[in-house]
Amino acid sequence: MATNGHDDKAPEILTFPCTIDIKAVGRRSARFEALVHEIVSRHIGPQDLLSCTTRESRGGNYLAITLTIRASARMQLDAIYEALSASPEVLMAL
């Protein structure tokens, strides 16, 4: 069994490199968007950030940030999701 939580013998769903959306949700603050960019940027090159959109919740308390990136490997995506999930300011990473 693999130590990364994935069965290394399972077929890969994505073909790399690929374009994929990374979404992070957190409480709306002046710093949240910059934090998400900072975390994701540690794992990609500047040319791999293709777009960014933000959306406030109906009540304005939460912010959803979607970064469209060019991913080069499954390990890279795993590292991004792990780093986002480790941040106490990120309530959900999809």
Secondary structure, DSSP 8 states (H G I E B T S, - for coil): --TTSS-TTS--SS-SSEEEEEEEEEE--TTHHHHHHHHHHTTS-GGGEEEEEEEE-TTSSEEEEEEEEEE--HHHHHHHHHHHHH-TTEEEE-
